């Protein structure tokens, strides 16, 4: 899944659960569950931070912008806004660790990266080229998360 999808799903979790200590592990678990589904990736084995940083920034900014728009249109109280951002950031955290692995490919980051790669190719993920067929789950899941944010 792309960062925007993870951010939106985590935000929906945060909006609907009032306990931050539940939001964090749930958002992390849902991140890996989503990555096990077929989805498109704009990164591949040849990707480096140098040639993809702008895609990562655009992806991150898109998700956060939609969340900020939702917050600005709804009248959420501060604890709800806090939970939305806790869920969003927690859900994107495994991908942040992947970014750190690119910079420092050793130690526990290597083990976490291997697990993350295994999840991406296990269950239903299949091939991960970026195309409409593979992006369908990202689109549907993001739309559902947006609906849950606005309800």
C-alpha positions as CSV (number, residue, x, y, z in Angstrom):
1,X,0.0,0.0,0.0
2,X,1.1,3.5,-0.5
3,X,1.7,5.9,2.4
4,X,-1.5,7.8,1.8
5,X,-3.6,4.7,2.2
6,X,-1.8,3.7,5.4
7,X,-2.2,7.3,6.7
8,X,-5.9,7.4,6.0
9,X,-6.7,4.0,7.5
10,X,-4.7,4.8,10.6
11,X,-6.5,8.1,10.9
12,X,-9.9,6.3,10.6
13,X,-8.8,3.9,13.4
14,X,-7.7,6.9,15.5
15,X,-11.0,8.7,14.9
16,X,-13.0,5.7,16.0
17,X,-11.0,4.4,19.0
18,X,-10.5,6.6,22.0
19,X,-7.5,4.7,23.6
20,X,-4.1,5.7,22.2
21,X,-2.5,2.5,23.6
22,X,-5.0,0.5,21.5
23,X,-4.6,2.7,18.4
24,X,-0.9,2.2,18.1
25,X,-0.7,-1.6,18.0
26,X,-3.9,-1.9,16.0
27,X,-2.6,0.6,13.4
28,X,0.6,-1.3,13.1
29,X,-1.2,-4.6,12.7
30,X,-3.5,-3.2,10.1
31,X,-0.5,-1.8,8.2
32,X,0.9,-5.3,7.8
33,X,-2.6,-6.7,7.0
34,X,-3.0,-4.2,4.2
35,X,0.4,-4.9,2.8
36,X,-0.5,-8.5,2.5
37,X,-3.2,-7.5,-0.1
38,X,-2.5,-7.0,-3.8
39,X,-1.5,-3.4,-4.3
40,X,0.7,-1.3,-6.4
41,X,4.1,0.0,-5.3
42,X,5.9,2.9,-6.9
43,X,9.1,1.6,-5.4
44,X,11.1,-1.4,-6.6
45,X,14.4,-3.2,-6.0
46,X,16.2,-0.4,-8.0
47,X,14.7,2.4,-6.0
48,X,16.9,4.6,-3.9
49,X,16.1,7.5,-1.7
50,X,17.8,9.8,-4.2
51,X,15.5,8.8,-7.1
52,X,12.3,8.4,-5.1
53,X,12.3,11.0,-2.3
54,X,9.8,13.2,-4.3
55,X,7.4,10.2,-4.7
56,X,7.5,9.6,-1.0
57,X,7.0,13.3,-0.2
58,X,4.1,13.5,-2.5
59,X,2.5,10.3,-1.2
60,X,2.9,11.4,2.5
61,X,1.7,14.9,1.7
62,X,-1.4,13.6,-0.1
63,X,-2.5,11.5,2.8
64,X,-1.8,14.1,5.5
65,X,-3.6,16.8,3.4
66,X,-6.7,14.7,3.1
67,X,-6.6,14.1,6.9
68,X,-6.1,17.8,7.6
69,X,-9.0,18.7,5.2
70,X,-11.2,16.3,7.1
71,X,-10.3,17.7,10.5
72,X,-10.9,21.2,9.2
73,X,-14.3,20.3,7.9
74,X,-15.4,18.4,11.0
75,X,-15.6,19.8,14.5
76,X,-13.3,17.3,16.2
77,X,-12.1,18.0,19.7
78,X,-8.3,18.0,20.5
79,X,-8.3,14.4,21.9
80,X,-9.9,13.1,18.7
81,X,-7.4,15.1,16.6
82,X,-4.6,13.6,18.6
83,X,-5.9,10.1,18.2
84,X,-6.3,10.6,14.4
85,X,-2.7,11.6,14.1
86,X,-1.5,8.9,16.4
87,X,-3.3,6.3,14.2
88,X,-2.0,7.9,11.0
89,X,1.6,8.1,12.1
90,X,1.5,4.6,13.7
91,X,0.1,3.1,10.5
92,X,2.9,4.7,8.4
93,X,5.7,3.8,10.9
94,X,6.7,0.4,9.3
95,X,7.4,2.2,6.0
96,X,9.4,4.8,7.9
97,X,11.5,2.0,9.2
98,X,12.0,0.8,5.6
99,X,13.3,4.3,4.8
100,X,15.7,4.1,7.7
101,X,16.8,0.7,6.4
102,X,17.8,2.3,3.1
103,X,20.0,4.6,5.0
104,X,21.4,2.2,7.6
105,X,20.8,-1.4,6.3
106,X,21.9,-3.4,9.4
107,X,20.9,-4.6,12.8
108,X,17.2,-4.8,13.8
109,X,16.3,-2.7,10.8
110,X,17.4,-5.6,8.5
111,X,15.2,-8.0,10.4
112,X,12.2,-5.7,10.3
113,X,12.8,-5.0,6.6
114,X,12.9,-8.8,5.8
115,X,9.6,-9.3,7.7
116,X,8.0,-6.4,5.8
117,X,9.2,-7.8,2.5
118,X,7.8,-11.2,3.4
119,X,4.4,-9.7,4.2
120,X,4.4,-7.9,0.9
121,X,4.7,-11.2,-1.0
122,X,2.7,-13.4,1.3
123,X,-1.0,-14.1,1.4
124,X,-2.7,-12.2,-1.6
125,X,-0.1,-9.6,-2.6
126,X,1.2,-11.1,-5.8
127,X,3.2,-8.8,-8.1
128,X,3.4,-5.2,-7.1
129,X,3.9,-3.2,-10.3
130,X,2.1,0.2,-10.2
131,X,-1.0,-0.1,-12.5
132,X,-4.7,0.4,-12.1
133,X,-5.4,-3.3,-11.4
134,X,-2.9,-3.3,-8.6
135,X,-3.9,0.1,-7.3
136,X,-7.6,-0.9,-7.1
137,X,-7.3,-2.0,-3.4
138,X,-5.4,1.2,-2.5
139,X,-8.2,3.3,-4.1
140,X,-11.1,1.3,-2.5
141,X,-9.5,1.1,1.0
142,X,-8.6,4.8,0.9
143,X,-12.1,5.8,-0.1
144,X,-13.6,3.7,2.7
145,X,-11.2,5.3,5.2
146,X,-12.2,8.8,4.0
147,X,-15.8,7.9,4.4
148,X,-15.1,6.6,8.0
149,X,-13.3,9.9,8.7
150,X,-16.3,11.9,7.6
151,X,-19.0,9.9,9.4
